[in-house]
Amino acid sequence: MSDQLDLWPEDAPGGRIAWSVSRHKRLGDCLRKYYLQHYGSRGGSKPDAPAEVRDVYMLKHLRSRHMWVGEVVHEMAELALSAWRRGDTVPVAALVERGTRRMRAQYADSVQRFYRDRPRYVRGLMEHEYDDTVSREEWRAQHDRMERCLHTFFDLEITATIRETPVWQWLALESFGSFDVDGTTVMVKPDFAWRADNDRIVIVDWKTGKPRPNDEWLQMAVYGLFARSAWGLRTEILDCRPVYLDTGEISMFQLSDDDLRTALDEIRVSVKEMKRLAALVVDGDLDPEAFPKTDDVSYCNHCNFRRVCVRP
Ligand code: SF4
C-alpha cells in the first residue's frame, strides 16, 4: 500500500479519527509533521482559505521521487490485474510504455509547478518544490526502477499463480476497506488478496522500497484484523506476503491470534494518543507548539513541510 490516504476525506473537527498504518507511523516520526498533515492543512482546498493554509495543503500532497515511482508501479500493477480479471492480455512492454508516459507527463507537470493550483489532482514532486539538485542520471534511475519493478511483477511465480486463479477466488484488488476499533475507523487498502486452492487466503502487498520488517508486521497484522472483521476469516488460514518488486524477494507472515491481539493493543494506544492530540486542537485556535518537532534532524531533509516548519 502506497501512502494514498489523501484519497480519504480530511478530518472534520470533532469527527471520528480515521486510523491507518501511515498515520500511526507519522505520529511516531514527528508530531509537528502529524499536526501539519492532519490539522494545519485542514480546509486548504477551499479557494478562500488563508494563503498559509493553502500552502500547507499543497505541501501535504507532494511526493518524493521514490514515493512517486511506488505510486506509478502500483497503478500499473492494478491496471494489469484489472485487465486479467476481464480476460484481456497485457504485454509487459505495453505496461512499461504506459508507465513511462505517465512518469514523463507527471514530471512535466511537476517541473512547471502546475500542482500548486491543483495539488490534489496534479502530481507534485518535492524535488521541484524545493529546487533540490537531482542529476539526470538519478531521474533516469527512477524510471529504470519503475521498469525493473514491472518486469519483476510479470516474472514472479506468485503473479503467475494469481493469473491462473479463477477470478471468483479473488477477494480484493486495491480496494479500500475499513473496520471499527472501539469507535475508531481503521482504514486499509490491501493491494491484492485471493483464496488459494488449498483454501488459505493470501494477502499481497507490492513494495518498491527496501524491507522494513517492523512496519510491515503491523501492516500485515492490520490486514489480518480486516480479513477477520470483513470476511469472517480465521487467523490461521491467512498468509500475508510483502512482495519486493525491485529485487523479487517475498516475505511471509503467518499471523497468529496473539499477533492480532498485539496489533489491536498497538492501535488502541495509538488512537488514544491521536484523540489526546485532537482534543488539543480547538477549531480556530490551533496550537502547533503542542506538537513538537522531531529530534531526528536527518528526517527533516525528506520532509515535505520543511519550508513551513523552519527548524529549530
Ligand atoms: S521539517 Fe522536520 S521537524 Fe519539521 S515537520 Fe518536517 S520532520 Fe518535523
py3Dmol code that shows the C-alpha trace and the ligand (Angstrom):
import py3Dmol

protein = """\
ATOM      1  CA  MET A   1       0.000   0.000   0.000  1.00  0.00           C
ATOM      2  CA  SER A   2       1.449   3.302  -1.009  1.00  0.00           C
ATOM      3  CA  ASP A   3       0.656   6.376   1.035  1.00  0.00           C
ATOM      4  CA  GLN A   4      -2.584   7.147  -0.802  1.00  0.00           C
ATOM      5  CA  LEU A   5      -4.542   8.225   2.189  1.00  0.00           C
ATOM      6  CA  ASP A   6      -5.094  11.684   0.733  1.00  0.00           C
ATOM      7  CA  LEU A   7      -7.866   9.969  -1.238  1.00  0.00           C
ATOM      8  CA  TRP A   8      -9.698   9.659   2.028  1.00  0.00           C
ATOM      9  CA  PRO A   9     -11.624  12.591   3.488  1.00  0.00           C
ATOM     10  CA  GLU A  10      -9.902  15.232   5.555  1.00  0.00           C
ATOM     11  CA  ASP A  11     -10.521  15.037   9.282  1.00  0.00           C
ATOM     12  CA  ALA A  12     -13.538  17.038  10.333  1.00  0.00           C
ATOM     13  CA  PRO A  13     -13.383  18.926  13.636  1.00  0.00           C
ATOM     14  CA  GLY A  14     -14.767  16.649  16.339  1.00  0.00           C
ATOM     15  CA  GLY A  15     -15.149  13.803  13.829  1.00  0.00           C
ATOM     16  CA  ARG A  16     -14.047  10.198  14.215  1.00  0.00           C
ATOM     17  CA  ILE A  17     -10.358   9.508  13.944  1.00  0.00           C
ATOM     18  CA  ALA A  18      -9.574   7.667  10.707  1.00  0.00           C
ATOM     19  CA  TRP A  19      -6.656   5.488  11.831  1.00  0.00           C
ATOM     20  CA  SER A  20      -4.254   3.981   9.326  1.00  0.00           C
ATOM     21  CA  VAL A  21      -0.769   2.487   9.491  1.00  0.00           C
ATOM     22  CA  SER A  22       0.719   5.503   7.694  1.00  0.00           C
ATOM     23  CA  ARG A  23      -0.991   7.943  10.085  1.00  0.00           C
ATOM     24  CA  HIS A  24       0.302   5.890  13.016  1.00  0.00           C
ATOM     25  CA  LYS A  25       3.808   5.981  11.572  1.00  0.00           C
ATOM     26  CA  ARG A  26       3.619   9.748  11.086  1.00  0.00           C
ATOM     27  CA  LEU A  27       2.583  10.080  14.727  1.00  0.00           C
ATOM     28  CA  GLY A  28       5.761   8.295  15.794  1.00  0.00           C
ATOM     29  CA  ASP A  29       8.068  10.078  13.350  1.00  0.00           C
ATOM     30  CA  CYS A  30       7.324  13.742  14.065  1.00  0.00           C
ATOM     31  CA  LEU A  31       4.397  15.335  15.878  1.00  0.00           C
ATOM     32  CA  ARG A  32       4.837  18.618  14.009  1.00  0.00           C
ATOM     33  CA  LYS A  33       4.519  16.792  10.724  1.00  0.00           C
ATOM     34  CA  TYR A  34       1.467  14.980  12.072  1.00  0.00           C
ATOM     35  CA  TYR A  35      -0.050  18.327  13.005  1.00  0.00           C
ATOM     36  CA  LEU A  36       0.623  19.908   9.601  1.00  0.00           C
ATOM     37  CA  GLN A  37      -0.688  16.892   7.718  1.00  0.00           C
ATOM     38  CA  HIS A  38      -3.911  16.432   9.669  1.00  0.00           C
ATOM     39  CA  TYR A  39      -4.719  19.848  11.124  1.00  0.00           C
ATOM     40  CA  GLY A  40      -2.570  22.620   9.665  1.00  0.00           C
ATOM     41  CA  SER A  41      -3.714  21.746   6.150  1.00  0.00           C
ATOM     42  CA  ARG A  42      -7.390  21.486   7.021  1.00  0.00           C
ATOM     43  CA  GLY A  43      -9.613  23.490   4.677  1.00  0.00           C
ATOM     44  CA  GLY A  44      -6.660  24.269   2.389  1.00  0.00           C
ATOM     45  CA  SER A  45      -8.524  23.123  -0.704  1.00  0.00           C
ATOM     46  CA  LYS A  46     -11.031  25.955  -0.416  1.00  0.00           C
ATOM     47  CA  PRO A  47     -10.391  28.978  -2.661  1.00  0.00           C
ATOM     48  CA  ASP A  48     -10.967  31.393   0.235  1.00  0.00           C
ATOM     49  CA  ALA A  49      -8.604  29.578   2.632  1.00  0.00           C
ATOM     50  CA  PRO A  50      -5.759  31.692   4.082  1.00  0.00           C
ATOM     51  CA  ALA A  51      -2.606  31.581   1.918  1.00  0.00           C
ATOM     52  CA  GLU A  52      -0.552  29.773   4.582  1.00  0.00           C
ATOM     53  CA  VAL A  53      -3.177  27.024   4.955  1.00  0.00           C
ATOM     54  CA  ARG A  54      -3.350  26.588   1.173  1.00  0.00           C
ATOM     55  CA  ASP A  55       0.433  26.334   1.166  1.00  0.00           C
ATOM     56  CA  VAL A  56       0.460  23.591   3.816  1.00  0.00           C
ATOM     57  CA  TYR A  57      -2.302  21.793   1.913  1.00  0.00           C
ATOM     58  CA  MET A  58      -0.212  21.939  -1.264  1.00  0.00           C
ATOM     59  CA  LEU A  59       2.912  20.677   0.548  1.00  0.00           C
ATOM     60  CA  LYS A  60       0.991  17.781   2.072  1.00  0.00           C
ATOM     61  CA  HIS A  61       0.298  16.409  -1.405  1.00  0.00           C
ATOM     62  CA  LEU A  62       3.923  16.424  -2.583  1.00  0.00           C
ATOM     63  CA  ARG A  63       5.750  13.145  -3.101  1.00  0.00           C
ATOM     64  CA  SER A  64       9.432  12.338  -3.137  1.00  0.00           C
ATOM     65  CA  ARG A  65      10.737  10.782  -6.361  1.00  0.00           C
ATOM     66  CA  HIS A  66      10.976   7.434  -4.559  1.00  0.00           C
ATOM     67  CA  MET A  67       7.342   7.509  -3.418  1.00  0.00           C
ATOM     68  CA  TRP A  68       6.325   8.643  -6.901  1.00  0.00           C
ATOM     69  CA  VAL A  69       7.828   5.553  -8.530  1.00  0.00           C
ATOM     70  CA  GLY A  70       5.975   3.419  -5.993  1.00  0.00           C
ATOM     71  CA  GLU A  71       2.680   5.044  -6.940  1.00  0.00           C
ATOM     72  CA  VAL A  72       3.229   4.547 -10.667  1.00  0.00           C
ATOM     73  CA  VAL A  73       4.196   0.881 -10.173  1.00  0.00           C
ATOM     74  CA  HIS A  74       1.093   0.277  -8.023  1.00  0.00           C
ATOM     75  CA  GLU A  75      -1.096   1.922 -10.627  1.00  0.00           C
ATOM     76  CA  MET A  76       0.384  -0.177 -13.441  1.00  0.00           C
ATOM     77  CA  ALA A  77       0.096  -3.406 -11.412  1.00  0.00           C
ATOM     78  CA  GLU A  78      -3.542  -2.580 -10.715  1.00  0.00           C
ATOM     79  CA  LEU A  79      -4.126  -1.952 -14.445  1.00  0.00           C
ATOM     80  CA  ALA A  80      -2.611  -5.333 -15.325  1.00  0.00           C
ATOM     81  CA  LEU A  81      -4.646  -7.186 -12.703  1.00  0.00           C
ATOM     82  CA  SER A  82      -7.856  -5.429 -13.792  1.00  0.00           C
ATOM     83  CA  ALA A  83      -7.145  -6.407 -17.419  1.00  0.00           C
ATOM     84  CA  TRP A  84      -6.501 -10.037 -16.421  1.00  0.00           C
ATOM     85  CA  ARG A  85      -9.751 -10.031 -14.461  1.00  0.00           C
ATOM     86  CA  ARG A  86     -11.551  -9.048 -17.700  1.00  0.00           C
ATOM     87  CA  GLY A  87      -9.696 -11.785 -19.570  1.00  0.00           C
ATOM     88  CA  ASP A  88      -7.550  -9.317 -21.548  1.00  0.00           C
ATOM     89  CA  THR A  89      -3.849  -9.761 -22.198  1.00  0.00           C
ATOM     90  CA  VAL A  90      -1.318  -7.097 -21.233  1.00  0.00           C
ATOM     91  CA  PRO A  91       2.215  -7.354 -22.599  1.00  0.00           C
ATOM     92  CA  VAL A  92       4.770  -6.110 -20.085  1.00  0.00           C
ATOM     93  CA  ALA A  93       6.269  -3.819 -22.755  1.00  0.00           C
ATOM     94  CA  ALA A  94       2.898  -2.051 -23.135  1.00  0.00           C
ATOM     95  CA  LEU A  95       2.653  -1.545 -19.399  1.00  0.00           C
ATOM     96  CA  VAL A  96       6.208  -0.200 -19.162  1.00  0.00           C
ATOM     97  CA  GLU A  97       5.411   2.158 -22.047  1.00  0.00           C
ATOM     98  CA  ARG A  98       2.310   3.373 -20.248  1.00  0.00           C
ATOM     99  CA  GLY A  99       4.262   3.828 -17.002  1.00  0.00           C
ATOM    100  CA  THR A 100       6.916   5.769 -18.906  1.00  0.00           C
ATOM    101  CA  ARG A 101       4.296   8.078 -20.439  1.00  0.00           C
ATOM    102  CA  ARG A 102       2.740   8.593 -17.011  1.00  0.00           C
ATOM    103  CA  MET A 103       6.100   9.489 -15.472  1.00  0.00           C
ATOM    104  CA  ARG A 104       7.002  11.859 -18.308  1.00  0.00           C
ATOM    105  CA  ALA A 105       3.657  13.666 -18.117  1.00  0.00           C
ATOM    106  CA  GLN A 106       3.745  13.947 -14.332  1.00  0.00           C
ATOM    107  CA  TYR A 107       7.362  15.086 -14.367  1.00  0.00           C
ATOM    108  CA  ALA A 108       6.478  17.825 -16.889  1.00  0.00           C
ATOM    109  CA  ASP A 109       3.536  18.977 -14.736  1.00  0.00           C
ATOM    110  CA  SER A 110       5.703  18.987 -11.641  1.00  0.00           C
ATOM    111  CA  VAL A 111       8.691  20.803 -13.122  1.00  0.00           C
ATOM    112  CA  GLN A 112       6.307  23.566 -14.267  1.00  0.00           C
ATOM    113  CA  ARG A 113       4.759  23.662 -10.758  1.00  0.00           C
ATOM    114  CA  PHE A 114       1.240  23.027 -12.090  1.00  0.00           C
ATOM    115  CA  TYR A 115       0.481  21.168  -8.848  1.00  0.00           C
ATOM    116  CA  ARG A 116       0.480  24.455  -6.934  1.00  0.00           C
ATOM    117  CA  ASP A 117      -3.011  25.330  -8.187  1.00  0.00           C
ATOM    118  CA  ARG A 118      -4.467  21.803  -8.045  1.00  0.00           C
ATOM    119  CA  PRO A 119      -2.342  19.902  -5.517  1.00  0.00           C
ATOM    120  CA  ARG A 120      -4.765  17.052  -5.029  1.00  0.00           C
ATOM    121  CA  TYR A 121      -5.079  16.274  -8.723  1.00  0.00           C
ATOM    122  CA  VAL A 122      -1.720  17.161 -10.264  1.00  0.00           C
ATOM    123  CA  ARG A 123       1.315  15.245  -9.021  1.00  0.00           C
ATOM    124  CA  GLY A 124       3.959  17.497  -7.479  1.00  0.00           C
ATOM    125  CA  LEU A 125       7.438  16.371  -6.567  1.00  0.00           C
ATOM    126  CA  MET A 126       9.278  17.634  -3.515  1.00  0.00           C
ATOM    127  CA  GLU A 127      12.495  17.881  -5.514  1.00  0.00           C
ATOM    128  CA  HIS A 128      10.905  20.538  -7.761  1.00  0.00           C
ATOM    129  CA  GLU A 129       9.171  22.456  -4.983  1.00  0.00           C
ATOM    130  CA  TYR A 130      12.443  22.686  -3.056  1.00  0.00           C
ATOM    131  CA  ASP A 131      14.758  23.068  -6.060  1.00  0.00           C
ATOM    132  CA  ASP A 132      16.750  20.061  -4.860  1.00  0.00           C
ATOM    133  CA  THR A 133      19.696  19.145  -7.045  1.00  0.00           C
ATOM    134  CA  VAL A 134      18.907  15.832  -8.738  1.00  0.00           C
ATOM    135  CA  SER A 135      21.028  14.722 -11.671  1.00  0.00           C
ATOM    136  CA  ARG A 136      19.569  13.474 -14.953  1.00  0.00           C
ATOM    137  CA  GLU A 137      21.119  10.092 -14.160  1.00  0.00           C
ATOM    138  CA  GLU A 138      19.207   9.944 -10.888  1.00  0.00           C
ATOM    139  CA  TRP A 139      15.892  10.758 -12.609  1.00  0.00           C
ATOM    140  CA  ARG A 140      16.749   8.127 -15.221  1.00  0.00           C
ATOM    141  CA  ALA A 141      17.482   5.636 -12.405  1.00  0.00           C
ATOM    142  CA  GLN A 142      13.970   6.204 -11.027  1.00  0.00           C
ATOM    143  CA  HIS A 143      12.471   5.442 -14.417  1.00  0.00           C
ATOM    144  CA  ASP A 144      14.620   2.310 -14.647  1.00  0.00           C
ATOM    145  CA  ARG A 145      13.406   1.259 -11.204  1.00  0.00           C
ATOM    146  CA  MET A 146       9.812   1.532 -12.408  1.00  0.00           C
ATOM    147  CA  GLU A 147      10.665  -0.609 -15.427  1.00  0.00           C
ATOM    148  CA  ARG A 148      12.543  -3.179 -13.324  1.00  0.00           C
ATOM    149  CA  CYS A 149       9.660  -3.463 -10.820  1.00  0.00           C
ATOM    150  CA  LEU A 150       7.126  -4.074 -13.597  1.00  0.00           C
ATOM    151  CA  HIS A 151       9.302  -6.755 -15.204  1.00  0.00           C
ATOM    152  CA  THR A 152       9.685  -8.441 -11.806  1.00  0.00           C
ATOM    153  CA  PHE A 153       5.932  -8.212 -11.260  1.00  0.00           C
ATOM    154  CA  PHE A 154       5.360 -10.068 -14.533  1.00  0.00           C
ATOM    155  CA  ASP A 155       8.075 -12.662 -13.949  1.00  0.00           C
ATOM    156  CA  LEU A 156       7.203 -13.697 -10.389  1.00  0.00           C
ATOM    157  CA  GLU A 157       5.703 -17.085  -9.740  1.00  0.00           C
ATOM    158  CA  ILE A 158       3.185 -15.504  -7.390  1.00  0.00           C
ATOM    159  CA  THR A 159       1.872 -13.390 -10.295  1.00  0.00           C
ATOM    160  CA  ALA A 160       1.577 -16.490 -12.472  1.00  0.00           C
ATOM    161  CA  THR A 161      -0.422 -18.134  -9.664  1.00  0.00           C
ATOM    162  CA  ILE A 162      -2.748 -15.113  -9.484  1.00  0.00           C
ATOM    163  CA  ARG A 163      -3.299 -15.239 -13.250  1.00  0.00           C
ATOM    164  CA  GLU A 164      -4.207 -18.925 -13.067  1.00  0.00           C
ATOM    165  CA  THR A 165      -6.619 -18.388 -10.175  1.00  0.00           C
ATOM    166  CA  PRO A 166     -10.281 -18.075 -11.253  1.00  0.00           C
ATOM    167  CA  VAL A 167     -11.498 -14.532 -10.614  1.00  0.00           C
ATOM    168  CA  TRP A 168     -14.270 -15.750  -8.322  1.00  0.00           C
ATOM    169  CA  GLN A 169     -11.455 -16.651  -5.907  1.00  0.00           C
ATOM    170  CA  TRP A 170     -10.155 -13.054  -5.958  1.00  0.00           C
ATOM    171  CA  LEU A 171     -11.114 -11.205  -2.773  1.00  0.00           C
ATOM    172  CA  ALA A 172      -9.611  -7.730  -3.106  1.00  0.00           C
ATOM    173  CA  LEU A 173      -7.853  -5.666  -5.744  1.00  0.00           C
ATOM    174  CA  GLU A 174      -6.605  -2.292  -4.486  1.00  0.00           C
ATOM    175  CA  SER A 175      -9.899  -1.852  -2.676  1.00  0.00           C
ATOM    176  CA  PHE A 176     -10.437   0.484   0.234  1.00  0.00           C
ATOM    177  CA  GLY A 177     -11.872  -1.101   3.329  1.00  0.00           C
ATOM    178  CA  SER A 178     -12.349  -0.295   6.988  1.00  0.00           C
ATOM    179  CA  PHE A 179     -13.295  -1.804  10.295  1.00  0.00           C
ATOM    180  CA  ASP A 180     -14.137  -0.414  13.695  1.00  0.00           C
ATOM    181  CA  VAL A 181     -11.986  -0.475  16.818  1.00  0.00           C
ATOM    182  CA  ASP A 182     -13.776   0.995  19.832  1.00  0.00           C
ATOM    183  CA  GLY A 183     -15.486   3.706  17.767  1.00  0.00           C
ATOM    184  CA  THR A 184     -12.452   4.475  15.614  1.00  0.00           C
ATOM    185  CA  THR A 185     -12.423   3.724  11.891  1.00  0.00           C
ATOM    186  CA  VAL A 186      -9.347   1.739  10.855  1.00  0.00           C
ATOM    187  CA  MET A 187      -8.684   2.235   7.140  1.00  0.00           C
ATOM    188  CA  VAL A 188      -6.969  -0.352   4.933  1.00  0.00           C
ATOM    189  CA  LYS A 189      -6.240  -0.806   1.240  1.00  0.00           C
ATOM    190  CA  PRO A 190      -4.790  -4.256   0.587  1.00  0.00           C
ATOM    191  CA  ASP A 191      -3.100  -4.458  -2.810  1.00  0.00           C
ATOM    192  CA  PHE A 192      -4.422  -7.904  -3.631  1.00  0.00           C
ATOM    193  CA  ALA A 193      -5.976 -10.908  -1.892  1.00  0.00           C
ATOM    194  CA  TRP A 194      -7.258 -14.238  -3.102  1.00  0.00           C
ATOM    195  CA  ARG A 195      -8.452 -17.618  -1.905  1.00  0.00           C
ATOM    196  CA  ALA A 196      -5.783 -20.163  -2.842  1.00  0.00           C
ATOM    197  CA  ASP A 197      -6.561 -23.703  -3.976  1.00  0.00           C
ATOM    198  CA  ASN A 198      -5.567 -25.048  -0.547  1.00  0.00           C
ATOM    199  CA  ASP A 199      -8.305 -22.824   0.958  1.00  0.00           C
ATOM    200  CA  ARG A 200      -5.800 -20.457   2.503  1.00  0.00           C
ATOM    201  CA  ILE A 201      -6.215 -16.705   1.976  1.00  0.00           C
ATOM    202  CA  VAL A 202      -3.198 -14.908   0.554  1.00  0.00           C
ATOM    203  CA  ILE A 203      -2.858 -11.143   1.015  1.00  0.00           C
ATOM    204  CA  VAL A 204      -0.169  -9.484  -1.086  1.00  0.00           C
ATOM    205  CA  ASP A 205       1.414  -6.088  -0.653  1.00  0.00           C
ATOM    206  CA  TRP A 206       3.543  -4.841  -3.559  1.00  0.00           C
ATOM    207  CA  LYS A 207       6.631  -2.998  -2.275  1.00  0.00           C
ATOM    208  CA  THR A 208       9.004  -0.915  -4.351  1.00  0.00           C
ATOM    209  CA  GLY A 209      11.311   0.057  -1.483  1.00  0.00           C
ATOM    210  CA  LYS A 210      13.525  -1.881   0.884  1.00  0.00           C
ATOM    211  CA  PRO A 211      12.164  -4.313   3.504  1.00  0.00           C
ATOM    212  CA  ARG A 212      11.126  -2.660   6.801  1.00  0.00           C
ATOM    213  CA  PRO A 213      10.070  -5.677   8.906  1.00  0.00           C
ATOM    214  CA  ASN A 214       8.662  -3.736  11.883  1.00  0.00           C
ATOM    215  CA  ASP A 215       6.357  -1.524   9.802  1.00  0.00           C
ATOM    216  CA  GLU A 216       5.388  -4.478   7.657  1.00  0.00           C
ATOM    217  CA  TRP A 217       4.465  -6.685  10.587  1.00  0.00           C
ATOM    218  CA  LEU A 218       1.951  -4.079  11.792  1.00  0.00           C
ATOM    219  CA  GLN A 219       0.563  -3.543   8.302  1.00  0.00           C
ATOM    220  CA  MET A 220       0.094  -7.283   7.764  1.00  0.00           C
ATOM    221  CA  ALA A 221      -1.497  -7.691  11.203  1.00  0.00           C
ATOM    222  CA  VAL A 222      -3.929  -4.865  10.377  1.00  0.00           C
ATOM    223  CA  TYR A 223      -4.820  -6.661   7.140  1.00  0.00           C
ATOM    224  CA  GLY A 224      -5.383  -9.754   9.283  1.00  0.00           C
ATOM    225  CA  LEU A 225      -7.755  -7.808  11.548  1.00  0.00           C
ATOM    226  CA  PHE A 226      -9.570  -6.534   8.461  1.00  0.00           C
ATOM    227  CA  ALA A 227      -9.839 -10.045   6.953  1.00  0.00           C
ATOM    228  CA  ARG A 228     -11.264 -11.336  10.205  1.00  0.00           C
ATOM    229  CA  SER A 229     -13.726  -8.471  10.543  1.00  0.00           C
ATOM    230  CA  ALA A 230     -14.832  -8.035   6.900  1.00  0.00           C
ATOM    231  CA  TRP A 231     -14.529 -11.563   5.545  1.00  0.00           C
ATOM    232  CA  GLY A 232     -15.062 -13.523   8.775  1.00  0.00           C
ATOM    233  CA  LEU A 233     -11.807 -15.438   8.311  1.00  0.00           C
ATOM    234  CA  ARG A 234      -9.866 -17.404  10.909  1.00  0.00           C
ATOM    235  CA  THR A 235      -6.367 -16.070  11.523  1.00  0.00           C
ATOM    236  CA  GLU A 236      -4.663 -19.416  10.935  1.00  0.00           C
ATOM    237  CA  ILE A 237      -5.654 -19.531   7.260  1.00  0.00           C
ATOM    238  CA  LEU A 238      -4.088 -16.138   6.427  1.00  0.00           C
ATOM    239  CA  ASP A 239      -0.792 -15.827   4.549  1.00  0.00           C
ATOM    240  CA  CYS A 240       0.450 -12.237   4.263  1.00  0.00           C
ATOM    241  CA  ARG A 241       3.188 -11.614   1.732  1.00  0.00           C
ATOM    242  CA  PRO A 242       5.025  -8.346   1.154  1.00  0.00           C
ATOM    243  CA  VAL A 243       6.499  -8.689  -2.355  1.00  0.00           C
ATOM    244  CA  TYR A 244       9.595  -6.571  -3.095  1.00  0.00           C
ATOM    245  CA  LEU A 245       9.365  -5.790  -6.765  1.00  0.00           C
ATOM    246  CA  ASP A 246      12.784  -4.165  -7.034  1.00  0.00           C
ATOM    247  CA  THR A 247      14.529  -7.409  -6.056  1.00  0.00           C
ATOM    248  CA  GLY A 248      11.895 -10.133  -6.388  1.00  0.00           C
ATOM    249  CA  GLU A 249      12.152 -11.084  -2.692  1.00  0.00           C
ATOM    250  CA  ILE A 250       8.969 -12.210  -0.960  1.00  0.00           C
ATOM    251  CA  SER A 251       8.463 -12.217   2.811  1.00  0.00           C
ATOM    252  CA  MET A 252       5.951 -14.411   4.552  1.00  0.00           C
ATOM    253  CA  PHE A 253       3.934 -13.533   7.638  1.00  0.00           C
ATOM    254  CA  GLN A 254       1.769 -16.233   9.112  1.00  0.00           C
ATOM    255  CA  LEU A 255      -0.277 -14.407  11.663  1.00  0.00           C
ATOM    256  CA  SER A 256      -1.457 -15.800  14.963  1.00  0.00           C
ATOM    257  CA  ASP A 257      -4.271 -14.649  17.230  1.00  0.00           C
ATOM    258  CA  ASP A 258      -1.535 -13.272  19.516  1.00  0.00           C
ATOM    259  CA  ASP A 259      -0.277 -11.125  16.621  1.00  0.00           C
ATOM    260  CA  LEU A 260      -3.745  -9.702  16.093  1.00  0.00           C
ATOM    261  CA  ARG A 261      -4.166  -9.047  19.823  1.00  0.00           C
ATOM    262  CA  THR A 262      -0.827  -7.246  19.914  1.00  0.00           C
ATOM    263  CA  ALA A 263      -1.768  -5.199  16.843  1.00  0.00           C
ATOM    264  CA  LEU A 264      -5.119  -4.289  18.412  1.00  0.00           C
ATOM    265  CA  ASP A 265      -3.322  -3.132  21.568  1.00  0.00           C
ATOM    266  CA  GLU A 266      -0.967  -1.050  19.441  1.00  0.00           C
ATOM    267  CA  ILE A 267      -3.886   0.520  17.549  1.00  0.00           C
ATOM    268  CA  ARG A 268      -5.651   1.333  20.824  1.00  0.00           C
ATOM    269  CA  VAL A 269      -2.575   3.047  22.302  1.00  0.00           C
ATOM    270  CA  SER A 270      -2.079   4.966  19.057  1.00  0.00           C
ATOM    271  CA  VAL A 271      -5.733   6.026  18.863  1.00  0.00           C
ATOM    272  CA  LYS A 272      -5.640   7.196  22.475  1.00  0.00           C
ATOM    273  CA  GLU A 273      -2.723   9.476  21.651  1.00  0.00           C
ATOM    274  CA  MET A 274      -4.427  10.694  18.459  1.00  0.00           C
ATOM    275  CA  LYS A 275      -7.561  11.531  20.446  1.00  0.00           C
ATOM    276  CA  ARG A 276      -5.491  13.365  23.060  1.00  0.00           C
ATOM    277  CA  LEU A 277      -3.907  15.452  20.302  1.00  0.00           C
ATOM    278  CA  ALA A 278      -7.245  16.032  18.567  1.00  0.00           C
ATOM    279  CA  ALA A 279      -8.637  17.379  21.830  1.00  0.00           C
ATOM    280  CA  LEU A 280      -5.800  19.935  21.914  1.00  0.00           C
ATOM    281  CA  VAL A 281      -6.882  21.282  18.565  1.00  0.00           C
ATOM    282  CA  VAL A 282      -9.722  23.653  19.224  1.00  0.00           C
ATOM    283  CA  ASP A 283     -11.175  24.735  15.903  1.00  0.00           C
ATOM    284  CA  GLY A 284      -9.906  28.208  15.024  1.00  0.00           C
ATOM    285  CA  ASP A 285      -7.333  28.141  17.804  1.00  0.00           C
ATOM    286  CA  LEU A 286      -4.733  25.676  16.577  1.00  0.00           C
ATOM    287  CA  ASP A 287      -1.611  25.483  18.684  1.00  0.00           C
ATOM    288  CA  PRO A 288       1.325  23.950  16.788  1.00  0.00           C
ATOM    289  CA  GLU A 289       3.543  24.190  19.889  1.00  0.00           C
ATOM    290  CA  ALA A 290       1.633  21.270  21.382  1.00  0.00           C
ATOM    291  CA  PHE A 291       3.087  19.225  18.515  1.00  0.00           C
ATOM    292  CA  PRO A 292       6.874  19.327  18.959  1.00  0.00           C
ATOM    293  CA  LYS A 293       9.375  18.825  16.133  1.00  0.00           C
ATOM    294  CA  THR A 294      11.327  15.611  15.865  1.00  0.00           C
ATOM    295  CA  ASP A 295      14.816  15.452  17.376  1.00  0.00           C
ATOM    296  CA  ASP A 296      15.989  13.470  14.364  1.00  0.00           C
ATOM    297  CA  VAL A 297      17.064  16.317  12.102  1.00  0.00           C
ATOM    298  CA  SER A 298      18.066  13.893   9.327  1.00  0.00           C
ATOM    299  CA  TYR A 299      14.370  13.057   8.978  1.00  0.00           C
ATOM    300  CA  CYS A 300      13.674  16.707   8.085  1.00  0.00           C
ATOM    301  CA  ASN A 301      15.719  16.517   4.871  1.00  0.00           C
ATOM    302  CA  HIS A 302      12.991  14.345   3.350  1.00  0.00           C
ATOM    303  CA  CYS A 303      10.012  16.153   4.839  1.00  0.00           C
ATOM    304  CA  ASN A 304       7.533  17.872   2.541  1.00  0.00           C
ATOM    305  CA  PHE A 305       6.820  20.527   5.199  1.00  0.00           C
ATOM    306  CA  ARG A 306      10.406  21.667   5.738  1.00  0.00           C
ATOM    307  CA  ARG A 307       9.765  25.166   4.355  1.00  0.00           C
ATOM    308  CA  VAL A 308       6.854  25.984   6.666  1.00  0.00           C
ATOM    309  CA  CYS A 309       8.304  24.158   9.639  1.00  0.00           C
ATOM    310  CA  VAL A 310      11.549  26.208   9.775  1.00  0.00           C
ATOM    311  CA  ARG A 311      13.742  24.442  12.300  1.00  0.00           C
ATOM    312  CA  PRO A 312      14.511  24.699  15.194  1.00  0.00           C
TER     313      PRO A 312
END
"""
ligand_1 = """\
8
SF4
S 10.826 19.548 8.868
Fe 11.377 18.060 10.478
S 10.539 18.885 12.372
Fe 9.547 19.961 10.677
S 7.674 18.842 10.306
Fe 9.198 18.003 8.951
S 10.111 16.268 10.035
Fe 9.009 17.512 11.531
"""
view = py3Dmol.view(width=600, height=400)
view.addModel(protein, "pdb")
view.setStyle({"model": 0}, {"cartoon": {"style": "trace"}})
view.addModel(ligand_1, "xyz")
view.setStyle({"model": 1}, {"stick": {}})
view.zoomTo()
view.show()
